[in-house]
Amino acid sequence: MLNPSLLSVFVPTFLLVSLTPGMCMTLAMVLGMTQGVKHTLWMMVGELLGVGLVAASAGAGVAALMLQQPALFAVFKWLGGAYLVYLGVMMWRSRGRMAVPDQVDAGNRAGRRELAVQGFVTAVANPKGWAFFVALLPPFLDASRPLTGQLALLVTLILSIEFLALLTYATGGQTLRHLLGKSRNVRLLNRIAGTLMVGVGLWLAVG
């Protein structure tokens, strides 16, 4: 178990960090806008798996080695970023399964696996995420106590907070969809979502 005083600092710290706009939160908002909150849950599953892997690896010291080998990230993050940019361009042009169709309630949905992979890649291929957890986790780990239990508790808290933040952004995106969802505004909705998706892709590729 962790010291309660440490938890009282960790929880608000990570909550603030999670609620700050970033790649994963922007992706959640975009998909909430185009896919709806319920379907975006599949992206969240992949993203949370990625965040859990990064956080556990950082706590175990693996991330320190990974950050010394930036070439390991290069191909992965460039491919992931290029794919997100491609999706963004297709959405901007109101094409593809990620775009909102002219009939907003039509079943034009991306596949569950596709969404989960998007979330996972976005979380794992971000070197800044690895660096963040390397910096954040060690101060909250007590070397005199078993590492596994402490790390399991911290990762559980991280994933819980991250899920709430993702849900908040996806709900915001869905609300915007409803505001702009009339047929005459669908093109505008797709262009907003596409522009944000391109931004996430570029952020991932060059970040």
Residue, then its C-alpha position, 0 to 999 in steps of 0.5 A: m500500500l501507498n502512504p495516504s499522504l502520497l495518494s492525496v498528492f498523486v490523485p489530484t496531480f494526475l487528474l489535472v494532467s489527464l484533463t489537460p488537452g493532449m493527443c489521447m483526449t483530442l482523439a477521444m473528442v474527435l471520435g465522440m463527435t463522429q462515432g458517438v460515446k458508446h462506440t468510442l469506448w473501444m478506442m478507450v479500451g486500446e488507449l487504456l491498455g497502452v497507458g497501462l503498459v507505459a505506466a507499468s514499464a516506466g515504474a519497472g524501469v523499462a522506459a529508461l532504456m526505451l528513452q535511450q533508444p529513440a529509434l525504437f519509437a521513430v518508425f512506429k510513431w511516424l506510421g501511426g501519425a501518418y495513418l491518423v493524418y490520412l483518416g483526418v483528410m478523409m474525414w475533412r472530405s466527408r469520406g471513409r468510415m470515420a466521417v459523419p454521414d449525411q444522415v447523422d444517425a446512419g450506421n457508418r461506424a469504424g470497426r471496434r478493432e480499428l478503434a482499439v488499435q488507434g487508441f493503443v498506438t496513440a498511447v504507446a507511440n508517444p515518447k512524451g508519455w513515457a518520459f512523463f511516467v518516468a518523471l511522475l511515478p518514482p517519487f510515489l514509490d517506496a523502495s522499502r516496500p514491495l514494488t508490485g503492490q505499489l505499482a498495481l495500485l498506482v496503475t489502477l488509479i491512473l487508468s481510472i482517472e484516464f478513463l474518466a477524462l477520456l469519457t469527459y472529452a468524448t461526451g463533449g465531442q458527442t455534444l458538439r455533434h448534436l449541435l452541428g448534426k443537422s444535415r446542413n452542418v455535417r460537412l462543417l462537423n467533418r471538417i472540424a473533426g478532420t482538422l483535429m485528427v490531422g493535428v493529432g497525427l502530426w503531433l504524434a509523428v513529430g512530437 
